[in-house]
Amino acid sequence: MLSALSHQNMEENLARYICSILQDNQQNSEVLVQDVKIVKCTVNDIPVDISFNQTAGLSALCFLEKVDQLIGKDHLFKRSIILIKAWCYYESRILGAHHGLISTYALETMILYIINVFHSSLFCSICILLDFWCSMISAVFCLAGCIYIIDYSSSQY
């Protein structure tokens, strides 16, 4: 996600201008005219969203950067985010808020929780991935058990 800043009420014009530049360079792009102006495009098979005058994403980025500096350990937080995002996207297929799955920010919050709880025993990204995976498995079994109990109690014999 990229953010572009412009004068107030100029977001749509800037979005259309950026989209025309991308189309001139034969990039598949479109402007979504909503409350938040977004240009969606694909660059080298990587989907890119450009939003306009949205500072919440920049604030989240600054927060996560400060957290990474506080944790230290050779950027353990950032390396864990990259590893777990890749695992969630390519292996477990649970990442992608636009498809009703986990958002990137929710995933980063879960990783931060794991580091906060287990900080003394964590020394590499693989350890955090394993803790994350165990948490996901236990949550799935807990949810499946609740669904089974609800389904069992609603059935009539």
OpenMM code with the backbone's topology and positions (N, CA, C; nanometers):
from openmm import Vec3, app, unit

residues = "MET LEU SER ALA LEU SER HIS GLN ASN MET GLU GLU ASN LEU ALA ARG TYR ILE CYS SER ILE LEU GLN ASP ASN GLN GLN ASN SER GLU VAL LEU VAL GLN ASP VAL LYS ILE VAL LYS CYS THR VAL ASN ASP ILE PRO VAL ASP ILE SER PHE ASN GLN THR ALA GLY LEU SER ALA LEU CYS PHE LEU GLU LYS VAL ASP GLN LEU ILE GLY LYS ASP HIS LEU PHE LYS ARG SER ILE ILE LEU ILE LYS ALA TRP CYS TYR TYR GLU SER ARG ILE LEU GLY ALA HIS HIS GLY LEU ILE SER THR TYR ALA LEU GLU THR MET ILE LEU TYR ILE ILE ASN VAL PHE HIS SER SER LEU PHE CYS SER ILE CYS ILE LEU LEU ASP PHE TRP CYS SER MET ILE SER ALA VAL PHE CYS LEU ALA GLY CYS ILE TYR ILE ILE ASP TYR SER SER SER GLN TYR".split()
positions = [
    Vec3(0.0847, -0.1169, 0.0000),
    Vec3(0.0000, 0.0000, 0.0000),
    Vec3(0.0891, 0.1229, 0.0000),
    Vec3(0.0634, 0.2125, -0.0887),
    Vec3(0.1327, 0.3400, -0.0950),
    Vec3(0.0344, 0.4499, -0.0606),
    Vec3(0.0834, 0.5591, -0.0047),
    Vec3(-0.0013, 0.6738, 0.0265),
    Vec3(0.0538, 0.7948, -0.0462),
    Vec3(-0.0359, 0.8703, -0.1073),
    Vec3(0.0013, 0.9951, -0.1740),
    Vec3(-0.0731, 1.1083, -0.1043),
    Vec3(-0.0044, 1.2175, -0.0785),
    Vec3(-0.0651, 1.3326, -0.0132),
    Vec3(-0.0839, 1.4431, -0.1159),
    Vec3(-0.2004, 1.5085, -0.1098),
    Vec3(-0.2302, 1.6170, -0.2032),
    Vec3(-0.3129, 1.7222, -0.1306),
    Vec3(-0.3442, 1.8302, -0.2016),
    Vec3(-0.4327, 1.9321, -0.1458),
    Vec3(-0.5721, 1.8722, -0.1284),
    Vec3(-0.6457, 1.9270, -0.0336),
    Vec3(-0.7824, 1.8796, -0.0112),
    Vec3(-0.8645, 1.8934, -0.1399),
    Vec3(-0.9545, 1.8013, -0.1609),
    Vec3(-1.0468, 1.7991, -0.2757),
    Vec3(-0.9751, 1.7804, -0.4097),
    Vec3(-0.8485, 1.7409, -0.4085),
    Vec3(-0.7755, 1.7163, -0.5328),
    Vec3(-0.7435, 1.5684, -0.5496),
    Vec3(-0.7917, 1.4831, -0.4569),
    Vec3(-0.7565, 1.3422, -0.4580),
    Vec3(-0.7979, 1.2733, -0.5877),
    Vec3(-0.9216, 1.3005, -0.6320),
    Vec3(-0.9714, 1.2310, -0.7507),
    Vec3(-0.8917, 1.2691, -0.8748),
    Vec3(-0.8588, 1.3973, -0.8902),
    Vec3(-0.7782, 1.4403, -1.0059),
    Vec3(-0.6399, 1.3751, -1.0037),
    Vec3(-0.5776, 1.3729, -0.8857),
    Vec3(-0.4455, 1.3114, -0.8745),
    Vec3(-0.4532, 1.1612, -0.9014),
    Vec3(-0.5593, 1.0966, -0.8520),
    Vec3(-0.5764, 0.9528, -0.8752),
    Vec3(-0.5905, 0.9240, -1.0246),
    Vec3(-0.6705, 1.0031, -1.0934),
    Vec3(-0.6879, 0.9819, -1.2380),
    Vec3(-0.5573, 1.0098, -1.3150),
    Vec3(-0.4817, 1.1090, -1.2704),
    Vec3(-0.3540, 1.1408, -1.3347),
    Vec3(-0.2553, 1.0248, -1.3174),
    Vec3(-0.2446, 0.9713, -1.1964),
    Vec3(-0.1547, 0.8577, -1.1715),
    Vec3(-0.1997, 0.7361, -1.2516),
    Vec3(-0.3297, 0.7145, -1.2583),
    Vec3(-0.3822, 0.6015, -1.3358),
    Vec3(-0.3478, 0.6167, -1.4838),
    Vec3(-0.3588, 0.7381, -1.5372),
    Vec3(-0.3254, 0.7589, -1.6791),
    Vec3(-0.1767, 0.7349, -1.7046),
    Vec3(-0.0910, 0.7743, -1.6100),
    Vec3(0.0527, 0.7477, -1.6250),
    Vec3(0.0784, 0.5974, -1.6257),
    Vec3(0.0134, 0.5256, -1.5351),
    Vec3(0.0307, 0.3804, -1.5302),
    Vec3(-0.0199, 0.3147, -1.6585),
    Vec3(-0.1315, 0.3620, -1.7105),
    Vec3(-0.1847, 0.3044, -1.8342),
    Vec3(-0.0951, 0.3357, -1.9534),
    Vec3(-0.0322, 0.4538, -1.9538),
    Vec3(0.0629, 0.4868, -2.0600),
    Vec3(0.1824, 0.3924, -2.0580),
    Vec3(0.2180, 0.3447, -1.9386),
    Vec3(0.3278, 0.2488, -1.9243),
    Vec3(0.2780, 0.1054, -1.9302),
    Vec3(0.1555, 0.0872, -1.9800),
    Vec3(0.0932, -0.0432, -2.0010),
    Vec3(0.0828, -0.1252, -1.8732),
    Vec3(0.0492, -0.0566, -1.7648),
    Vec3(0.0198, -0.1240, -1.6394),
    Vec3(-0.1321, -0.1309, -1.6265),
    Vec3(-0.1830, -0.2465, -1.5907),
    Vec3(-0.3256, -0.2620, -1.5677),
    Vec3(-0.3619, -0.1849, -1.4415),
    Vec3(-0.4453, -0.0808, -1.4542),
    Vec3(-0.4787, 0.0010, -1.3380),
    Vec3(-0.6216, 0.0507, -1.3488),
    Vec3(-0.6775, 0.0849, -1.2339),
    Vec3(-0.8121, 0.1407, -1.2294),
    Vec3(-0.8227, 0.2340, -1.1100),
    Vec3(-0.9106, 0.3342, -1.1216),
    Vec3(-0.9366, 0.4263, -1.0116),
    Vec3(-1.0689, 0.3863, -0.9496),
    Vec3(-1.0691, 0.3658, -0.8204),
    Vec3(-1.1921, 0.3382, -0.7476),
    Vec3(-1.2361, 0.4684, -0.6818),
    Vec3(-1.3503, 0.5213, -0.7263),
    Vec3(-1.3992, 0.6472, -0.6726),
    Vec3(-1.4949, 0.6145, -0.5580),
    Vec3(-1.4458, 0.6327, -0.4374),
    Vec3(-1.5227, 0.6081, -0.3159),
    Vec3(-1.4929, 0.7229, -0.2210),
    Vec3(-1.5251, 0.7042, -0.0932),
    Vec3(-1.4868, 0.8052, 0.0046),
    Vec3(-1.3353, 0.8181, 0.0095),
    Vec3(-1.2670, 0.7055, -0.0007),
    Vec3(-1.1210, 0.7034, -0.0069),
    Vec3(-1.0825, 0.6718, -0.1506),
    Vec3(-1.0117, 0.7631, -0.2144),
    Vec3(-0.9693, 0.7414, -0.3525),
    Vec3(-0.8535, 0.6429, -0.3539),
    Vec3(-0.8652, 0.5388, -0.4368),
    Vec3(-0.7626, 0.4357, -0.4457),
    Vec3(-0.7345, 0.4055, -0.5919),
    Vec3(-0.6065, 0.3952, -0.6253),
    Vec3(-0.5649, 0.3462, -0.7561),
    Vec3(-0.5115, 0.2057, -0.7333),
    Vec3(-0.5702, 0.1081, -0.8014),
    Vec3(-0.5252, -0.0303, -0.7917),
    Vec3(-0.4507, -0.0630, -0.9197),
    Vec3(-0.3311, -0.1200, -0.9046),
    Vec3(-0.2535, -0.1586, -1.0217),
    Vec3(-0.1669, -0.2787, -0.9870),
    Vec3(-0.1067, -0.3354, -1.0899),
    Vec3(-0.0160, -0.4474, -1.0726),
    Vec3(0.1174, -0.4106, -1.1364),
    Vec3(0.2233, -0.4210, -1.0581),
    Vec3(0.3572, -0.3890, -1.1065),
    Vec3(0.4427, -0.5141, -1.0891),
    Vec3(0.4911, -0.5680, -1.2006),
    Vec3(0.5707, -0.6917, -1.1981),
    Vec3(0.4990, -0.8026, -1.1207),
    Vec3(0.3712, -0.8203, -1.1500),
    Vec3(0.2867, -0.9230, -1.0875),
    Vec3(0.2658, -0.9021, -0.9380),
    Vec3(0.2905, -0.7821, -0.8881),
    Vec3(0.2670, -0.7506, -0.7471),
    Vec3(0.1524, -0.6494, -0.7407),
    Vec3(0.0432, -0.6836, -0.6715),
    Vec3(-0.0670, -0.5873, -0.6604),
    Vec3(-0.0280, -0.4690, -0.5724),
    Vec3(-0.0573, -0.3478, -0.6202),
    Vec3(-0.0233, -0.2248, -0.5480),
    Vec3(-0.1492, -0.1396, -0.5382),
    Vec3(-0.1769, -0.0906, -0.4169),
    Vec3(-0.2862, 0.0033, -0.3942),
    Vec3(-0.2250, 0.1365, -0.3552),
    Vec3(-0.2705, 0.2439, -0.4201),
    Vec3(-0.2249, 0.3782, -0.3859),
    Vec3(-0.3459, 0.4535, -0.3324),
    Vec3(-0.3388, 0.4943, -0.2067),
    Vec3(-0.4481, 0.5714, -0.1476),
    Vec3(-0.4051, 0.7175, -0.1374),
    Vec3(-0.5023, 0.8056, -0.1193),
    Vec3(-0.4760, 0.9482, -0.1213),
    Vec3(-0.5238, 1.0139, 0.0071),
    Vec3(-0.4331, 1.0908, 0.0690),
    Vec3(-0.4596, 1.1653, 0.1919),
    Vec3(-0.5094, 1.0769, 0.3054),
    Vec3(-0.4566, 0.9576, 0.3146),
    Vec3(-0.4895, 0.8667, 0.4241),
    Vec3(-0.3658, 0.8505, 0.5114),
    Vec3(-0.3686, 0.9093, 0.6286),
    Vec3(-0.2496, 0.9086, 0.7142),
    Vec3(-0.2520, 0.7963, 0.8178),
    Vec3(-0.3622, 0.7241, 0.8299),
    Vec3(-0.3697, 0.6161, 0.9295),
    Vec3(-0.2657, 0.5081, 0.9002),
    Vec3(-0.2472, 0.4739, 0.7743),
    Vec3(-0.1478, 0.3737, 0.7375),
    Vec3(-0.0064, 0.4191, 0.7713),
    Vec3(0.0211, 0.5468, 0.7512),
    Vec3(0.1534, 0.6001, 0.7857),
    Vec3(0.1738, 0.5994, 0.9370),
    Vec3(0.0679, 0.6294, 1.0121),
    Vec3(0.0776, 0.6252, 1.1584),
    Vec3(0.1035, 0.4828, 1.2064),
    Vec3(0.0352, 0.3860, 1.1464),
    Vec3(0.0570, 0.2449, 1.1827),
    Vec3(0.2004, 0.2039, 1.1506),
    Vec3(0.2503, 0.2480, 1.0362),
    Vec3(0.3881, 0.2174, 0.9985),
    Vec3(0.4871, 0.2740, 1.1004),
    Vec3(0.4665, 0.3978, 1.1425),
    Vec3(0.5549, 0.4586, 1.2433),
    Vec3(0.5471, 0.3822, 1.3745),
    Vec3(0.4266, 0.3421, 1.4149),
    Vec3(0.4103, 0.2649, 1.5382),
    Vec3(0.4866, 0.1333, 1.5300),
    Vec3(0.4696, 0.0607, 1.4194),
    Vec3(0.5358, -0.0687, 1.4050),
    Vec3(0.6880, -0.0532, 1.3969),
    Vec3(0.7351, 0.0546, 1.3379),
    Vec3(0.8789, 0.0809, 1.3334),
    Vec3(0.9333, 0.1042, 1.4742),
    Vec3(0.8611, 0.1809, 1.5549),
    Vec3(0.9043, 0.2046, 1.6939),
    Vec3(0.9030, 0.0744, 1.7739),
    Vec3(0.8023, -0.0098, 1.7516),
    Vec3(0.7958, -0.1393, 1.8206),
    Vec3(0.9164, -0.2240, 1.7822),
    Vec3(0.9508, -0.2268, 1.6544),
    Vec3(1.0669, -0.3042, 1.6091),
    Vec3(1.1950, -0.2540, 1.6744),
    Vec3(1.2100, -0.1233, 1.6855),
    Vec3(1.3290, -0.0667, 1.7503),
    Vec3(1.3322, -0.1035, 1.8986),
    Vec3(1.2161, -0.1032, 1.9626),
    Vec3(1.2089, -0.1368, 2.1049),
    Vec3(1.2431, -0.2838, 2.1296),
    Vec3(1.1925, -0.3724, 2.0440),
    Vec3(1.2190, -0.5156, 2.0594),
    Vec3(1.3643, -0.5472, 2.0282),
    Vec3(1.4169, -0.4840, 1.9238),
    Vec3(1.5573, -0.5064, 1.8874),
    Vec3(1.5797, -0.6471, 1.8343),
    Vec3(1.6819, -0.7141, 1.8871),
    Vec3(1.7179, -0.8502, 1.8481),
    Vec3(1.7340, -0.8636, 1.6961),
    Vec3(1.8050, -0.7668, 1.6369),
    Vec3(1.8339, -0.7707, 1.4930),
    Vec3(1.7051, -0.7726, 1.4103),
    Vec3(1.6140, -0.6822, 1.4403),
    Vec3(1.4859, -0.6665, 1.3702),
    Vec3(1.4005, -0.7936, 1.3750),
    Vec3(1.3925, -0.8539, 1.4912),
    Vec3(1.3146, -0.9771, 1.5078),
    Vec3(1.1687, -0.9577, 1.4694),
    Vec3(1.1111, -0.8444, 1.5050),
    Vec3(0.9703, -0.8175, 1.4753),
    Vec3(0.9465, -0.8108, 1.3242),
    Vec3(1.0270, -0.7333, 1.2538),
    Vec3(1.0098, -0.7198, 1.1086),
    Vec3(1.0339, -0.8519, 1.0364),
    Vec3(1.1381, -0.9241, 1.0769),
    Vec3(1.1670, -1.0524, 1.0126),
    Vec3(1.0539, -1.1520, 1.0384),
    Vec3(0.9957, -1.1473, 1.1572),
    Vec3(0.8842, -1.2367, 1.1888),
    Vec3(0.7608, -1.2013, 1.1075),
    Vec3(0.7363, -1.0726, 1.0895),
    Vec3(0.6220, -1.0301, 1.0072),
    Vec3(0.6382, -1.0825, 0.8647),
    Vec3(0.7552, -1.0666, 0.8076),
    Vec3(0.7783, -1.1130, 0.6699),
    Vec3(0.7597, -1.2636, 0.6596),
    Vec3(0.8178, -1.3380, 0.7522),
    Vec3(0.8067, -1.4841, 0.7496),
    Vec3(0.6623, -1.5298, 0.7680),
    Vec3(0.5940, -1.4763, 0.8671),
    Vec3(0.4579, -1.5222, 0.8964),
    Vec3(0.3596, -1.4750, 0.7893),
    Vec3(0.3802, -1.3545, 0.7335),
    Vec3(0.2946, -1.3118, 0.6221),
    Vec3(0.3098, -1.4059, 0.5030),
    Vec3(0.4323, -1.4437, 0.4728),
    Vec3(0.4543, -1.5363, 0.3609),
    Vec3(0.3881, -1.6705, 0.3890),
    Vec3(0.4035, -1.7213, 0.5112),
    Vec3(0.3405, -1.8494, 0.5469),
    Vec3(0.1887, -1.8386, 0.5382),
    Vec3(0.1323, -1.7309, 0.5919),
    Vec3(-0.0138, -1.7136, 0.5904),
    Vec3(-0.0677, -1.6997, 0.4481),
    Vec3(0.0070, -1.6332, 0.3621),
    Vec3(-0.0408, -1.6095, 0.2256),
    Vec3(-0.0224, -1.7321, 0.1365),
    Vec3(0.0978, -1.7907, 0.1380),
    Vec3(0.1285, -1.8975, 0.0439),
    Vec3(0.0936, -2.0372, 0.0939),
    Vec3(0.1027, -2.0601, 0.2234),
    Vec3(0.0814, -2.1951, 0.2753),
    Vec3(-0.0580, -2.2155, 0.3335),
    Vec3(-0.1009, -2.1240, 0.4197),
    Vec3(-0.2283, -2.1479, 0.4875),
    Vec3(-0.3458, -2.0763, 0.4210),
    Vec3(-0.3172, -1.9808, 0.3338),
    Vec3(-0.4213, -1.9076, 0.2606),
    Vec3(-0.5200, -1.8377, 0.3543),
    Vec3(-0.4683, -1.7753, 0.4607),
    Vec3(-0.5561, -1.7057, 0.5539),
    Vec3(-0.5347, -1.5549, 0.5523),
    Vec3(-0.4481, -1.5038, 0.4659),
    Vec3(-0.4177, -1.3612, 0.4621),
    Vec3(-0.4870, -1.2977, 0.3429),
    Vec3(-0.5586, -1.1901, 0.3664),
    Vec3(-0.6255, -1.1166, 0.2598),
    Vec3(-0.7591, -1.0625, 0.3055),
    Vec3(-0.7576, -0.9418, 0.3630),
    Vec3(-0.8804, -0.8830, 0.4170),
    Vec3(-0.9845, -0.8596, 0.3074),
    Vec3(-0.9404, -0.8335, 0.1857),
    Vec3(-1.0347, -0.8091, 0.0768),
    Vec3(-1.1127, -0.9355, 0.0384),
    Vec3(-1.0693, -1.0514, 0.0874),
    Vec3(-1.1415, -1.1765, 0.0648),
    Vec3(-1.2102, -1.2251, 0.1928),
    Vec3(-1.2171, -1.1393, 0.2945),
    Vec3(-1.2792, -1.1771, 0.4207),
    Vec3(-1.1880, -1.2575, 0.5112),
    Vec3(-1.0573, -1.2515, 0.4866),
    Vec3(-0.9600, -1.3244, 0.5680),
    Vec3(-0.8880, -1.2263, 0.6611),
    Vec3(-0.7801, -1.2681, 0.7225),
    Vec3(-0.7072, -1.1842, 0.8175),
    Vec3(-0.6396, -1.0678, 0.7451),
    Vec3(-0.6517, -0.9494, 0.8010),
    Vec3(-0.5830, -0.8340, 0.7437),
    Vec3(-0.4374, -0.8337, 0.7886),
    Vec3(-0.3548, -0.7625, 0.7147),
    Vec3(-0.2134, -0.7529, 0.7482),
    Vec3(-0.1943, -0.6905, 0.8853),
    Vec3(-0.2706, -0.5857, 0.9154),
    Vec3(-0.2546, -0.5186, 1.0443),
    Vec3(-0.2974, -0.6101, 1.1589),
    Vec3(-0.4033, -0.6894, 1.1397),
    Vec3(-0.4439, -0.7853, 1.2431),
    Vec3(-0.3344, -0.8890, 1.2654),
    Vec3(-0.2732, -0.9346, 1.1577),
    Vec3(-0.1637, -1.0309, 1.1686),
    Vec3(-0.0458, -0.9708, 1.2451),
    Vec3(-0.0111, -0.8465, 1.2135),
    Vec3(0.0988, -0.7801, 1.2831),
    Vec3(0.0671, -0.7644, 1.4316),
    Vec3(-0.0584, -0.7383, 1.4646),
    Vec3(-0.1001, -0.7269, 1.6044),
    Vec3(-0.0874, -0.8612, 1.6757),
    Vec3(-0.1248, -0.9702, 1.6079),
    Vec3(-0.1100, -1.1035, 1.6683),
    Vec3(0.0378, -1.1373, 1.6919),
    Vec3(0.1230, -1.1019, 1.5972),
    Vec3(0.2665, -1.1269, 1.6125),
    Vec3(0.3205, -1.0460, 1.7300),
    Vec3(0.2757, -0.9223, 1.7411),
    Vec3(0.3181, -0.8389, 1.8530),
    Vec3(0.2729, -0.8992, 1.9863),
    Vec3(0.1533, -0.9550, 1.9893),
    Vec3(0.1042, -1.0209, 2.1109),
    Vec3(0.1934, -1.1405, 2.1477),
    Vec3(0.2266, -1.2222, 2.0497),
    Vec3(0.3119, -1.3395, 2.0759),
    Vec3(0.4481, -1.2964, 2.1297),
    Vec3(0.5056, -1.1920, 2.0701),
    Vec3(0.6356, -1.1428, 2.1176),
    Vec3(0.6219, -1.0876, 2.2591),
    Vec3(0.5125, -1.0193, 2.2871),
    Vec3(0.4922, -0.9627, 2.4200),
    Vec3(0.4792, -1.0718, 2.5262),
    Vec3(0.4080, -1.1779, 2.4958),
    Vec3(0.3849, -1.2846, 2.5932),
    Vec3(0.5087, -1.3724, 2.6107),
    Vec3(0.5767, -1.4051, 2.5002),
    Vec3(0.6870, -1.5020, 2.5052),
    Vec3(0.8241, -1.4376, 2.4823),
    Vec3(0.8375, -1.3091, 2.5071),
    Vec3(0.9599, -1.2370, 2.4693),
    Vec3(1.0882, -1.2966, 2.5261),
    Vec3(1.0832, -1.3515, 2.6443),
    Vec3(1.2078, -1.4015, 2.7035),
    Vec3(1.2585, -1.5293, 2.6365),
    Vec3(1.1681, -1.6058, 2.5748),
    Vec3(1.2102, -1.7323, 2.5143),
    Vec3(1.2235, -1.7251, 2.3622),
    Vec3(1.1986, -1.6098, 2.3035),
    Vec3(1.2042, -1.5959, 2.1578),
    Vec3(1.3389, -1.5376, 2.1154),
    Vec3(1.4023, -1.6044, 2.0199),
    Vec3(1.5301, -1.5540, 1.9717),
    Vec3(1.5396, -1.5575, 1.8197),
    Vec3(1.4383, -1.6138, 1.7506),
    Vec3(1.4418, -1.6149, 1.6042),
    Vec3(1.2993, -1.6143, 1.5501),
    Vec3(1.2871, -1.5822, 1.4220),
    Vec3(1.1560, -1.5728, 1.3577),
    Vec3(1.0846, -1.7071, 1.3515),
    Vec3(1.1607, -1.8150, 1.3394),
    Vec3(1.0996, -1.9486, 1.3341),
    Vec3(1.0267, -1.9792, 1.4648),
    Vec3(1.0850, -1.9392, 1.5772),
    Vec3(1.0189, -1.9604, 1.7074),
    Vec3(0.8847, -1.8886, 1.7116),
    Vec3(0.8811, -1.7670, 1.6591),
    Vec3(0.7564, -1.6898, 1.6580),
    Vec3(0.6569, -1.7544, 1.5631),
    Vec3(0.7037, -1.8030, 1.4479),
    Vec3(0.6150, -1.8737, 1.3549),
    Vec3(0.5550, -1.9970, 1.4219),
    Vec3(0.6350, -2.0726, 1.4944),
    Vec3(0.5839, -2.1922, 1.5621),
    Vec3(0.4814, -2.1557, 1.6692),
    Vec3(0.5090, -2.0514, 1.7473),
    Vec3(0.4112, -2.0067, 1.8473),
    Vec3(0.2829, -1.9588, 1.7798),
    Vec3(0.2979, -1.8871, 1.6681),
    Vec3(0.1812, -1.8398, 1.5936),
    Vec3(0.1011, -1.9591, 1.5414),
    Vec3(0.1702, -2.0550, 1.4839),
    Vec3(0.1046, -2.1729, 1.4277),
    Vec3(0.0313, -2.2504, 1.5369),
    Vec3(0.0945, -2.2701, 1.6523),
    Vec3(0.0296, -2.3405, 1.7633),
    Vec3(-0.0939, -2.2646, 1.8109),
    Vec3(-0.0850, -2.1327, 1.8153),
    Vec3(-0.2006, -2.0524, 1.8555),
    Vec3(-0.3146, -2.0667, 1.7555),
    Vec3(-0.2800, -2.0690, 1.6266),
    Vec3(-0.3838, -2.0834, 1.5231),
    Vec3(-0.4480, -2.2212, 1.5304),
    Vec3(-0.3680, -2.3248, 1.5483),
    Vec3(-0.4216, -2.4608, 1.5563),
    Vec3(-0.5139, -2.4745, 1.6765),
    Vec3(-0.4721, -2.4239, 1.7918),
    Vec3(-0.5565, -2.4365, 1.9104),
    Vec3(-0.6847, -2.3562, 1.8935),
    Vec3(-0.6778, -2.2402, 1.8259),
    Vec3(-0.7984, -2.1611, 1.8020),
    Vec3(-0.8933, -2.2356, 1.7083),
    Vec3(-0.8400, -2.3015, 1.6059),
    Vec3(-0.9241, -2.3766, 1.5122),
    Vec3(-0.9920, -2.4931, 1.5830),
    Vec3(-0.9151, -2.5684, 1.6660),
    Vec3(-0.9753, -2.6802, 1.7382),
    Vec3(-1.0787, -2.6311, 1.8386),
    Vec3(-1.0529, -2.5207, 1.9036),
    Vec3(-1.1481, -2.4642, 1.9988),
    Vec3(-1.2751, -2.4236, 1.9257),
    Vec3(-1.2602, -2.3544, 1.8121),
    Vec3(-1.3761, -2.3130, 1.7340),
    Vec3(-1.4510, -2.4335, 1.6812),
    Vec3(-1.3786, -2.5331, 1.6295),
    Vec3(-1.4433, -2.6540, 1.5776),
    Vec3(-1.5175, -2.7262, 1.6895),
    Vec3(-1.4596, -2.7310, 1.8093),
    Vec3(-1.5272, -2.7949, 1.9223),
    Vec3(-1.6538, -2.7216, 1.9604),
    Vec3(-1.6493, -2.5881, 1.9592),
    Vec3(-1.7691, -2.5096, 1.9906),
    Vec3(-1.8779, -2.5328, 1.8867),
    Vec3(-1.8404, -2.5372, 1.7604),
    Vec3(-1.9387, -2.5613, 1.6544),
    Vec3(-1.9978, -2.7010, 1.6716),
    Vec3(-1.9130, -2.7988, 1.7049),
    Vec3(-1.9616, -2.9351, 1.7251),
    Vec3(-2.0599, -2.9399, 1.8418),
    Vec3(-2.0266, -2.8733, 1.9515),
    Vec3(-2.1155, -2.8727, 2.0682),
    Vec3(-2.2468, -2.8050, 2.0344),
    Vec3(-2.2403, -2.6924, 1.9649),
    Vec3(-2.3634, -2.6224, 1.9259),
    Vec3(-2.4453, -2.7096, 1.8331),
    Vec3(-2.3802, -2.7715, 1.7353),
    Vec3(-2.4505, -2.8562, 1.6402),
    Vec3(-2.5103, -2.9783, 1.7121),
    Vec3(-2.4349, -3.0367, 1.8037),
    Vec3(-2.4810, -3.1543, 1.8759),
    Vec3(-2.6001, -3.1205, 1.9660),
    Vec3(-2.5937, -3.0034, 2.0298),
    Vec3(-2.7020, -2.9671, 2.1207),
    Vec3(-2.8272, -2.9251, 2.0446),
    Vec3(-2.8136, -2.8835, 1.9210),
    Vec3(-2.9328, -2.8423, 1.8447),
    Vec3(-2.9983, -2.9586, 1.7715),
    Vec3(-2.9282, -3.0705, 1.7610),
    Vec3(-2.9883, -3.1847, 1.6930),
    Vec3(-3.0894, -3.2526, 1.7848),
    Vec3(-3.1947, -3.3050, 1.7247),
    Vec3(-3.2998, -3.3687, 1.8034),
    Vec3(-3.2934, -3.5188, 1.7842),
    Vec3(-3.2913, -3.5926, 1.8951),
    Vec3(-3.2873, -3.7372, 1.8916),
    Vec3(-3.4114, -3.7919, 1.9538),
] * unit.nanometer
topology = app.Topology()
chain = topology.addChain("A")
for resn in residues:
    res = topology.addResidue(resn, chain)
    for name in ("N", "CA", "C"):
        topology.addAtom(name, app.Element.getBySymbol(name[0]), res)
